[in-house]
């Protein structure tokens, strides 16, 4: 009887490990993705990326004011042009939010080129929120 219990125990342990590995793999597929970034106004209309360069922003150069954001989404591809409205479904954060920039693997200050694509971003993007959630790595 002791031998039978051992076989049953090994069988259950193996089954659990297989299920756990499958679940982890499924989560990893949704966890990492490519994400596109654009500088846009509060309405999601793409503007020159210099408007999101906080190292060169000044009232004299840009006429002051705010209202510029870095929009991002896994559905944004490179190639959208200044003046185009970004597709719905993206998220945004203030152009000078260095913590959010770093979270997505962007430079914490300075210029972010329109159409920048970062690979290996963690988390689900395109939630439509105006905050940030995720992490970036190198890419380009």
N, C-alpha and C positions, 0 to 999 in steps of 0.2 A: 504494500500500500504506500509505503514511503516513496518508492520509485515512481509511482503514478502521480503523486502530488508534485514531484519535481518536474516531470514532463509537462504537467498542466501549468505550473508556475512559469516555466521557460516559455511555453506557448503564449501565455498571456503577456509576458514581458516583451516578447518579440512583436506581438501584435500592437502593443502600446507604442513601442519605438517606431514601428512603421507608420502608424497614424500620426504620431508627433512629427516625424520627419516630413510627411506629406503636408501637414498643416503649416509647418514652417516654410516649406517651399512655396506654398500657395500665397502666404503672406508676403514673401520676398518679391513675388511677381508684381504685386500691387504697390509695394513699398518704394521701389526705385523707379524713377522715370526721367526723361529729358524734359526740360522746361525752358520756354522762350521768354525773353525779357525785353520790354520796350519802355521808353520814356513817353509819357502821355499826360494830357491835361485831365482835369477832374471828370470830363465826359468820356474819357477813353480815346480821344483823338491823338494820334501820334504827333509828337513835336520833335524838333531837333534835340538830339541827346545832350547837347550842351546845357539845356534847361535843367537837366538832372545831374549836372556836374557841380557838386556843392563846393568844390575847391575854387571855382571861378565865378560863383554867383555873387552878384552885387547889385544894389539898387540902380547904380548908374549904367551897368552893362545890360541888365535885363529888364529894367523898369520896375524892379521891386516886386512885391507880392509873392504869393505862393501858388498853390494849386497844381503842382506838378508831382507826378507819382511814377514809380516804377511798377508797371503792370507785368504780371507773369501768369503763365498757364502752360500745361503740357500740350495744349492744342495750338499754341502760338508757334508758327513756323517763321523762319527768317524770310525776309523779302517784303514785308509790309512797308509802305512808304509814308513819309511825313504827310500829314493831312488825312490819312485813312483812319477810320474808326476801327478799333480792335474788335474782334468777335466777342460776343458775350461769354460769360463763364469764367473769366479770369479773376485774379485777385490783385490787390495793389498794396503798396506801402509808400510812405513819404520818401521822396528822393534822398532826403538827408538822414534817414533812419539807418544809422550805421550798424546797429544790431541785426536788423532784418537783412541788410545787404550781406553781412557776414554769414548769417544763417543759410543763405542760398549760395554761398561760395563766390559772391561778387566782391569787388574791392569795397572796403568799408567807407571810403571816400572817393571822390573823383568821378570820372566819366564812365558810364556803362553804355556801350554801343547798342543802338537799336538792333534787334534781331539776334542778340547774344543768346546762345543756347548753352545751358549747363546740363551736363550728364550726371546721372547718379543722384538726383535730388531725392531726398527721403520724404515720404509723406504723400498724401493725396493733394494734388493741386487743383486749381480751377474751381474752387468751392464758391467763388463769388464773394468771399469775405473781403474785408478791407484790411485785414491784419496779415500776419505771416505765421506759417507753421511749416517747418521742414528744415532741411540741411542740404547744403550744396557741396560739390567737390569740383575738382578741376575739369575743365571742358571748354568747348569753345566757340 
